[in-house]
């Protein structure tokens, strides 16, 4: 897969989420290209997105709702977290995906 294809796949993962923009901003495109150029694994990015969404959903209901995610950069801390300590069980991402449906 070329870096351009990886960047497009990263943007699709982001834009397919609920409450994200319908079109990527310039900063989102630049970040997707940067992640693609760094050869960050798409599975890791997908896992970070799933984990972030699961954490947002598990927020206590008595707290005010979080604003919509408006930038791909929102996921960078979780991408870094998973780079340093990937999930022990590969099935965990499948579990998160099922839970978020």
C-alpha distances in whole Angstrom, upper triangle without the diagonal:
4,7,8,6,6,10,11,10,12,15,15,16,18,20,20,23,26,28,25,25,24,23,21,23,22,22,20,17,18,18,14,13,15,13,10,11,13,10,12,11,11,14,16,15,16,19,20,21,22,25,26,27,29,30,31,33,35,36,40,41,44,42,41,38,35,34,31,27,27,24,21,23,25,22,22,25,24,20,22,25,22,21,24,25,23,24,26,26,22,24,25,22,23,27,26,24,27,30,28,28
4,5,5,6,9,10,11,12,14,15,17,19,20,21,24,27,28,25,25,24,22,20,21,20,20,18,15,16,16,13,11,13,12,8,9,12,10,12,13,12,16,17,16,18,21,21,22,24,26,26,28,30,31,32,34,36,37,41,42,45,43,42,38,35,34,31,27,26,23,20,22,24,22,21,25,24,21,22,25,23,21,25,26,24,26,29,28,25,27,28,25,26,29,28,26,30,32,30,30
4,5,5,6,9,10,10,12,14,15,17,18,20,22,25,26,23,23,22,20,17,18,17,17,15,12,12,12,9,7,9,9,5,6,9,8,10,11,11,15,16,14,16,19,19,20,22,24,24,26,28,29,30,32,34,35,39,40,43,40,39,36,33,31,28,25,23,20,17,18,21,19,18,22,21,18,20,23,21,19,23,24,23,25,28,28,25,27,27,24,26,29,27,26,29,31,29,30
4,5,5,6,9,10,11,12,14,16,16,18,21,24,25,21,20,20,17,15,16,15,15,14,10,11,12,9,7,10,11,7,9,12,11,13,14,13,17,18,16,17,20,20,20,23,25,25,26,28,30,30,32,34,35,39,40,42,40,38,35,32,30,27,24,22,19,16,18,21,20,19,23,23,20,22,25,23,22,25,27,25,27,30,30,27,28,28,25,26,30,28,26,29,31,28,29
4,5,5,6,9,10,10,12,14,15,16,19,22,24,21,20,19,17,15,18,17,17,15,12,14,14,10,9,12,12,8,11,13,11,13,13,11,14,16,14,15,19,19,19,21,23,24,24,27,28,29,30,33,34,38,39,41,39,38,34,31,30,26,23,22,20,17,19,21,20,20,23,22,19,22,24,22,21,25,26,24,26,28,28,24,26,26,23,24,27,25,23,26,28,26,26
4,5,5,6,9,10,11,13,14,15,18,21,22,19,19,19,17,15,17,16,16,13,11,12,12,8,8,10,8,5,9,10,8,9,9,7,11,13,11,12,15,16,16,18,20,20,21,24,25,26,28,30,31,35,36,39,37,35,32,29,28,25,21,21,18,14,16,19,16,16,20,19,15,18,21,18,17,21,22,20,22,25,24,21,23,23,20,21,24,23,21,24,26,24,25
4,5,5,6,9,10,11,12,14,16,20,20,17,17,16,14,12,13,13,12,10,8,9,8,5,5,8,7,5,8,11,10,10,11,9,13,14,11,13,16,16,15,18,20,20,21,23,25,25,27,29,30,34,35,37,35,33,30,27,25,22,19,18,15,12,14,16,15,15,18,18,15,17,20,19,18,22,23,21,23,26,26,23,25,24,21,23,25,23,22,25,26,24,25
4,5,5,6,9,10,10,12,15,18,19,16,15,14,12,10,13,13,14,11,8,11,11,7,8,12,11,9,12,14,13,13,13,11,14,15,13,13,17,17,15,18,21,20,20,23,25,25,26,29,30,34,35,37,35,33,30,27,25,22,19,17,15,13,15,18,16,17,21,20,17,20,23,21,21,25,26,23,25,28,27,24,25,25,21,22,25,23,21,24,26,23,23
4,5,5,6,9,10,11,13,17,18,15,16,15,14,12,15,16,16,12,11,13,12,9,10,13,11,9,13,14,12,12,11,8,11,13,10,10,14,14,13,15,18,18,18,21,23,23,24,27,28,32,33,36,33,32,29,26,24,21,18,18,16,13,15,17,15,16,19,18,16,19,21,19,19,23,23,21,22,25,24,20,22,21,18,19,22,20,17,21,22,20,20
4,5,5,6,9,10,12,15,16,13,14,14,13,11,13,14,13,10,9,11,9,6,9,11,8,8,12,13,11,10,10,7,10,11,7,8,12,11,10,13,15,15,16,19,20,20,22,24,25,29,30,33,31,29,26,23,22,18,15,15,12,9,12,13,11,12,16,15,12,15,18,16,16,20,21,18,20,23,23,20,21,20,17,18,21,18,17,20,21,19,20
4,5,5,6,8,10,14,14,11,11,11,9,7,10,11,11,8,7,10,9,6,9,12,11,11,14,15,15,13,14,11,13,14,11,11,14,14,11,14,17,16,16,19,21,20,22,25,25,29,30,32,30,28,25,22,20,16,13,13,11,8,11,13,12,14,17,16,15,18,20,19,19,23,24,22,23,26,26,23,24,23,19,20,23,20,18,21,22,19,20
4,5,5,6,9,12,14,11,11,10,10,9,13,15,15,11,11,14,13,10,13,15,14,13,17,18,17,15,14,11,13,14,11,10,14,14,12,14,17,16,16,19,21,20,21,24,25,29,29,32,30,28,25,22,21,17,14,14,13,11,14,15,14,16,19,18,16,20,22,20,21,24,25,22,23,26,25,22,22,22,18,18,21,18,16,19,20,17,18
4,6,6,7,11,13,11,12,12,12,11,14,16,16,12,12,15,13,10,14,15,13,13,17,17,16,14,13,9,10,12,8,7,10,11,8,10,13,13,12,15,17,17,18,21,22,26,26,29,27,26,23,20,19,16,13,14,12,10,13,13,11,14,17,15,13,17,18,17,18,21,21,19,19,22,21,19,19,18,14,15,17,15,13,16,17,14,15
4,6,6,9,10,7,9,10,10,9,11,14,13,9,11,13,12,10,13,15,13,14,17,18,17,15,15,11,13,13,9,9,12,11,8,10,13,12,11,14,16,15,17,20,21,24,25,27,25,24,20,17,16,12,10,10,9,7,10,10,9,12,15,14,13,16,18,17,18,22,22,20,20,24,23,21,21,20,16,17,19,16,14,18,18,15,16
4,5,8,9,6,6,6,7,7,11,13,14,10,11,15,14,12,15,17,16,16,20,21,20,18,18,14,16,17,13,12,15,14,11,13,16,14,13,17,18,17,18,21,22,25,25,28,26,24,20,18,16,12,10,10,10,9,13,13,13,15,18,17,17,20,22,21,22,25,26,24,24,27,26,24,24,22,19,20,21,18,16,19,19,16,16
4,7,9,8,9,8,10,11,14,17,17,14,15,18,17,14,18,20,18,18,22,22,21,19,18,15,15,16,13,11,14,14,11,12,15,14,12,15,18,16,17,20,21,25,24,28,26,24,20,18,17,13,12,13,13,12,15,15,14,17,20,18,18,21,22,21,23,26,26,23,23,26,25,22,21,20,17,17,19,16,13,16,16,13,13
4,6,6,9,10,12,12,15,18,17,14,16,19,17,15,19,20,18,19,23,23,22,20,19,15,16,16,13,11,13,13,9,10,13,11,9,12,14,13,13,17,18,21,21,24,22,21,17,15,14,10,9,11,12,11,14,13,12,16,18,16,16,20,20,20,22,25,24,22,21,25,24,21,21,19,16,16,17,14,12,14,14,11,11
4,6,9,10,13,14,16,20,19,16,18,21,20,19,22,24,22,23,26,27,26,23,22,19,19,20,17,15,16,15,12,12,14,13,10,13,15,12,12,16,17,19,19,22,20,18,14,13,12,9,9,11,13,13,16,14,15,18,20,18,19,23,23,22,25,27,27,25,24,27,26,24,23,21,18,18,19,15,14,15,15,11,11
4,7,9,12,13,14,18,18,15,18,21,19,19,22,23,22,24,27,27,27,24,24,21,21,21,18,17,18,17,13,14,16,13,11,14,15,12,13,16,16,19,18,20,19,16,13,11,9,5,6,8,11,12,15,13,14,18,19,18,20,23,23,23,26,28,28,26,26,29,28,27,26,24,21,21,21,18,17,19,17,14,14
4,7,9,9,11,14,14,11,14,17,16,15,19,20,19,20,23,24,24,22,22,19,20,20,16,15,17,15,12,14,16,13,12,15,16,14,15,19,18,21,21,23,21,19,15,13,10,7,6,6,8,9,12,11,12,16,18,17,18,21,22,22,24,26,27,25,25,29,28,26,26,24,21,22,22,19,17,20,19,15,16
4,5,7,8,12,13,10,13,16,15,15,18,20,19,21,23,24,25,23,23,20,22,22,18,17,20,18,15,17,19,17,15,19,20,17,19,22,22,25,24,26,24,21,18,15,12,9,8,6,8,10,13,13,15,17,20,20,20,23,24,25,26,29,29,28,28,32,31,29,29,27,24,25,26,22,21,23,23,19,19
4,7,10,13,14,12,13,17,17,16,18,21,20,21,24,25,25,24,24,21,22,23,19,18,21,20,17,19,21,19,17,21,22,20,21,25,25,28,27,29,27,24,21,19,16,12,12,10,11,12,16,16,17,20,23,22,22,25,27,27,28,31,31,30,30,33,32,30,30,28,25,25,26,23,21,24,24,20,20
4,7,10,11,9,10,13,14,13,15,18,18,19,21,23,23,22,23,20,22,22,19,19,22,20,17,20,22,20,19,23,24,22,23,27,27,30,30,32,29,27,23,21,18,14,13,10,11,11,15,16,17,19,22,22,22,25,27,26,27,30,31,30,30,34,33,31,31,29,26,27,28,25,23,26,26,22,23
4,7,8,6,6,10,10,10,12,14,15,16,18,20,20,19,20,18,20,20,16,17,20,18,16,19,21,19,18,22,23,21,23,26,26,30,30,32,29,27,23,20,17,14,12,9,8,9,12,13,14,16,19,20,19,21,24,24,24,27,29,27,28,32,32,29,30,28,25,26,28,25,23,26,26,23,23
4,5,5,6,9,10,11,13,14,15,17,18,20,21,20,22,20,23,22,18,19,22,20,18,21,23,20,20,24,24,22,25,28,27,30,30,32,29,27,24,20,17,15,12,9,8,9,11,13,15,16,19,20,20,22,24,25,25,28,29,29,30,34,34,31,32,30,27,29,30,27,26,29,29,25,26
4,5,5,6,9,10,11,12,14,15,16,18,20,20,22,20,23,23,19,21,23,21,20,23,25,22,23,26,27,25,28,30,30,33,34,35,32,30,27,23,20,18,15,12,10,11,12,15,16,16,20,21,20,22,25,25,25,28,30,29,31,34,35,33,34,32,29,31,32,29,28,31,31,28,29
4,5,5,6,9,10,10,12,14,15,16,18,17,20,19,22,20,17,19,21,19,17,21,22,20,21,24,24,23,26,28,28,31,32,33,30,28,25,21,19,17,14,11,8,8,8,12,13,13,16,18,17,18,21,22,22,25,27,26,28,32,33,31,32,30,27,29,31,27,27,30,30,27,28
4,5,5,6,9,10,11,12,14,15,16,15,17,16,18,17,14,15,18,16,14,18,19,17,18,21,22,20,23,26,26,29,30,32,29,27,24,20,18,15,12,9,6,5,7,10,11,11,15,16,15,17,20,20,20,23,25,24,25,29,30,27,29,27,24,26,27,24,23,27,26,23,25
4,5,5,6,9,10,10,12,14,15,15,17,15,19,18,15,16,19,18,16,20,22,20,21,24,25,24,26,29,29,33,33,35,32,30,27,24,21,19,15,13,10,9,11,14,14,14,18,19,17,19,22,22,21,24,26,25,27,30,31,28,30,28,25,27,29,26,25,28,29,25,27
4,5,5,6,9,10,10,12,14,14,17,16,19,18,15,18,20,18,18,21,23,21,22,26,26,25,28,30,30,34,35,36,33,31,29,25,23,20,17,15,11,10,10,14,14,13,17,18,16,18,21,21,20,23,25,25,27,31,31,29,31,29,26,28,31,28,27,30,31,28,29
4,5,5,6,8,10,10,12,11,14,14,17,15,12,15,17,15,15,18,19,17,19,22,22,22,25,27,27,31,32,34,31,29,26,23,21,19,15,13,10,7,7,11,11,10,13,15,12,14,17,17,17,20,22,21,23,27,28,26,28,26,23,26,27,24,24,28,28,25,27
4,5,5,6,9,10,11,10,12,11,14,13,10,13,15,14,13,17,18,17,19,22,22,22,25,27,27,31,32,34,32,30,27,24,22,19,16,14,11,8,9,12,11,11,15,15,12,15,18,17,16,20,22,20,22,26,26,24,25,24,21,23,25,23,22,25,26,23,25
4,5,5,6,9,10,10,13,12,16,16,13,16,18,17,17,20,22,21,22,25,26,26,28,31,31,35,36,38,35,34,31,27,25,23,19,18,14,11,12,16,15,14,17,18,15,16,20,19,18,21,23,22,25,28,28,26,28,27,24,26,29,26,25,29,30,27,28
4,5,5,6,9,9,12,13,16,15,13,16,18,16,17,20,21,20,22,25,25,25,28,30,30,34,36,38,35,33,31,27,26,23,20,18,14,12,11,15,14,12,15,16,13,14,18,17,16,19,21,21,23,26,28,25,28,27,24,26,29,26,26,29,30,28,29
4,5,5,6,6,9,9,12,11,9,12,14,13,14,17,18,17,20,22,22,23,26,27,28,32,34,36,33,32,29,26,25,22,18,18,14,11,11,14,12,10,13,13,10,11,15,14,12,16,18,17,20,23,24,22,24,23,20,23,25,23,22,26,27,25,27
4,5,5,6,8,9,12,12,10,13,16,15,16,19,20,20,22,24,25,26,28,30,31,35,36,38,36,35,32,28,27,25,21,20,17,13,14,17,15,13,17,16,13,15,18,16,15,18,20,19,21,24,25,22,24,24,21,23,26,24,23,27,28,26,27
4,5,8,11,12,15,15,14,17,19,18,19,22,23,23,25,27,28,28,31,33,34,37,39,41,38,37,35,31,30,27,24,22,19,16,16,19,17,15,18,19,15,16,19,18,16,19,21,21,23,26,27,25,27,27,24,26,29,27,26,30,31,29,31
4,5,9,11,14,13,12,16,17,16,18,21,21,21,24,26,26,27,30,31,32,36,38,40,37,36,34,30,29,27,23,23,19,16,15,18,16,13,16,16,13,13,16,15,12,15,18,17,21,23,24,22,25,25,22,25,28,26,25,29,30,28,30
4,6,8,11,11,11,14,15,15,17,19,20,21,23,25,26,27,29,30,32,36,37,40,37,37,34,31,30,28,24,24,20,16,17,19,16,14,17,16,13,13,16,15,12,15,17,16,19,21,22,20,23,23,20,22,25,24,23,27,28,27,28
4,6,9,7,7,11,12,12,13,16,17,17,20,21,22,23,26,27,28,32,34,36,34,33,31,27,27,25,21,21,18,14,14,16,13,11,14,13,9,10,13,11,9,13,14,13,16,18,19,17,20,19,17,20,22,20,20,24,25,24,26
4,5,5,6,9,10,11,13,14,15,17,19,20,21,23,25,26,28,31,33,36,34,34,31,28,28,25,22,22,19,16,16,17,14,13,15,13,10,12,14,11,10,13,14,12,14,16,17,14,17,17,14,17,19,18,18,21,23,22,23
4,5,5,6,8,10,10,12,14,15,17,18,20,21,23,24,26,30,31,34,32,32,29,26,25,23,19,20,18,14,15,16,13,13,16,14,10,13,15,12,12,16,16,13,15,17,17,14,16,16,13,15,18,16,15,19,20,19,20
4,5,5,6,9,10,10,12,14,15,16,18,20,21,22,24,28,30,33,31,31,28,26,26,23,20,21,19,16,17,17,14,14,16,13,10,13,14,11,11,15,14,11,11,14,13,10,12,12,9,11,14,13,13,16,18,17,18
4,5,5,6,9,10,10,12,14,15,16,18,20,21,23,26,29,31,29,29,27,24,24,22,19,20,18,14,15,15,11,11,12,10,7,10,10,7,8,11,11,8,10,13,13,11,13,12,10,13,15,13,14,17,18,17,19
4,5,5,6,9,10,11,12,14,15,17,18,20,22,25,27,30,28,27,24,21,21,19,16,17,14,11,12,12,8,9,11,9,6,10,11,9,10,13,13,11,12,16,16,14,15,14,11,14,16,14,13,17,18,16,18
4,5,5,6,9,10,11,12,14,15,17,18,20,24,26,29,27,27,23,21,21,18,15,17,15,12,14,13,10,12,13,11,9,13,13,11,12,16,15,12,12,16,15,12,13,12,9,11,13,11,10,14,15,13,15
4,5,5,6,9,10,10,12,14,15,16,19,22,24,27,25,26,23,20,21,19,16,19,17,14,15,14,10,12,12,9,8,11,11,8,11,13,12,9,9,12,12,10,11,9,6,9,11,9,9,13,13,12,15
4,5,5,6,9,10,10,12,14,15,17,21,23,25,23,23,21,18,19,17,14,16,14,11,12,10,7,8,9,5,5,9,8,7,10,12,11,10,10,14,14,13,14,12,9,12,13,11,11,15,15,13,16
4,5,5,6,9,10,11,12,14,16,20,21,24,22,21,18,16,16,14,11,13,12,9,11,9,6,9,11,8,8,12,12,11,13,16,15,13,13,17,17,15,15,13,10,12,13,10,10,14,13,11,14
4,6,5,6,9,10,11,12,15,18,20,23,21,21,18,16,17,15,13,16,15,13,15,12,10,13,13,10,11,14,13,12,15,17,15,13,12,15,14,13,13,10,7,9,10,6,7,10,10,8,11
4,5,5,6,9,10,10,13,16,18,21,20,20,18,16,17,16,14,17,16,14,15,12,9,12,11,8,10,12,11,10,13,15,13,11,10,14,13,13,13,10,8,11,10,7,9,12,11,10,13
4,5,5,6,9,10,11,15,17,19,17,17,15,12,13,12,10,13,13,12,12,9,7,10,10,7,10,12,11,11,14,16,15,14,13,17,17,17,17,13,11,14,14,10,11,14,13,11,14
4,5,5,6,9,10,14,15,18,16,16,13,11,12,11,10,13,14,13,14,11,10,13,13,11,13,16,15,14,18,19,18,17,16,19,18,18,17,14,12,13,13,9,10,12,10,8,11
4,5,5,6,9,12,14,17,16,17,14,13,15,14,13,17,17,16,17,14,12,16,15,12,14,17,15,15,18,19,18,16,14,17,16,16,15,12,10,12,10,7,9,10,8,7,10
4,5,5,7,10,12,15,14,15,13,11,14,14,13,17,17,16,16,13,12,15,13,11,14,16,14,14,18,18,17,16,15,18,18,18,17,14,13,15,13,10,12,14,11,10,14
4,6,5,9,11,13,11,12,9,8,10,10,10,14,15,15,16,12,12,15,14,12,15,18,16,17,20,21,20,19,18,21,21,21,20,17,15,17,16,12,14,15,12,11,14
4,5,8,9,12,12,12,10,10,12,12,13,16,18,18,19,15,15,18,18,15,18,21,19,19,23,24,22,21,19,22,21,21,20,16,15,16,14,11,12,13,10,8,11
4,6,8,11,11,13,11,12,15,15,16,19,21,20,21,17,17,20,18,16,19,21,19,19,23,23,21,20,18,21,20,21,19,16,16,17,14,12,14,14,11,10,14
4,6,9,8,9,9,9,13,14,15,18,20,20,20,16,17,20,18,16,20,21,19,20,24,24,22,22,21,23,23,24,23,19,19,20,18,15,17,18,14,13,17
4,5,6,9,9,11,15,17,18,22,23,24,24,20,20,23,21,20,23,25,23,24,27,27,26,26,24,26,26,27,25,22,22,23,20,18,20,20,16,16,19
4,5,8,8,11,14,16,18,22,24,25,25,21,22,25,24,22,26,28,25,26,30,30,29,28,26,29,28,29,27,24,24,25,22,19,21,21,17,16,18
4,7,9,12,15,18,20,23,25,27,27,23,24,27,25,24,28,29,27,29,32,32,31,31,29,31,31,32,31,27,27,28,25,23,25,25,21,20,22
4,6,9,12,15,17,20,22,24,24,20,21,24,22,22,25,27,25,27,30,30,29,29,28,30,31,31,30,27,26,28,25,22,24,25,21,20,22
4,6,9,12,15,18,20,22,22,19,21,23,22,22,25,27,26,27,30,31,30,30,29,32,32,32,31,28,27,29,26,23,24,25,22,20,22
4,6,9,12,15,17,19,20,16,18,21,20,20,23,25,24,25,28,29,29,28,27,30,30,30,29,26,24,26,24,21,21,22,19,17,19
4,7,9,11,14,16,16,13,15,18,17,17,20,22,21,23,25,26,26,26,25,29,29,28,28,24,23,24,23,20,20,22,19,16,19
4,7,9,12,14,15,12,14,17,18,18,20,22,22,24,26,27,27,27,27,30,30,30,29,26,24,26,25,21,21,23,21,18,20
4,6,9,12,13,10,13,16,17,17,19,21,22,22,25,27,27,26,26,29,29,28,27,25,22,24,23,19,19,21,19,16,18
4,6,8,9,7,9,12,14,14,15,18,19,19,21,24,24,23,23,27,27,26,26,23,20,22,22,18,18,21,19,16,18
4,7,9,8,11,13,15,16,17,19,20,21,23,25,26,25,26,29,30,28,28,26,23,25,25,21,21,24,23,19,21
4,5,6,8,10,13,14,14,16,18,19,20,22,23,23,24,28,28,27,27,25,22,24,25,21,21,24,23,20,22
4,5,6,8,11,11,11,13,16,16,17,19,21,20,21,25,25,23,24,22,19,22,23,19,19,22,22,19,21
4,5,5,8,10,10,11,14,15,15,18,19,19,21,25,26,24,25,23,20,23,24,21,21,24,24,21,23
4,6,7,8,10,11,13,14,16,18,19,18,19,23,24,23,24,21,19,22,22,18,19,22,21,18,21
4,6,5,6,9,10,11,12,14,15,15,16,20,21,19,21,18,15,18,19,16,16,20,19,17,19
4,5,5,6,8,10,10,12,14,14,16,20,21,20,22,20,17,21,22,18,19,23,22,20,23
4,5,5,6,9,10,11,12,13,15,19,20,20,22,19,17,21,21,18,20,23,22,20,24
4,5,5,6,8,10,10,10,12,15,17,16,18,15,14,17,17,15,16,20,18,17,20
4,5,5,6,9,10,9,12,15,17,16,18,16,14,17,18,16,17,20,20,19,22
4,5,5,6,9,10,13,16,18,17,20,18,16,20,21,19,20,23,23,22,25
4,5,5,6,8,10,13,15,16,18,15,15,19,19,17,19,22,21,20,24
4,5,5,5,7,10,12,12,15,13,12,16,16,15,16,20,19,19,22
4,6,6,10,12,15,14,17,16,15,18,20,18,19,23,23,22,25
4,6,10,12,15,15,18,17,17,20,21,20,22,25,24,24,27
4,7,8,12,13,15,13,14,18,18,17,19,22,22,22,25
4,6,9,9,12,10,11,14,15,14,16,19,19,20,23
4,6,7,9,7,8,11,12,12,14,16,16,17,20
4,7,9,8,10,13,13,14,16,18,18,20,22
4,5,6,8,10,10,12,14,15,16,18,20
4,5,6,8,9,11,12,14,15,17,18
4,5,5,6,9,10,11,12,14,16
4,5,5,6,9,10,10,12,15
4,5,5,6,9,10,11,13
4,5,5,6,9,10,11
4,5,5,6,9,10
4,5,5,6,9
4,5,5,7
4,6,5
4,6
4
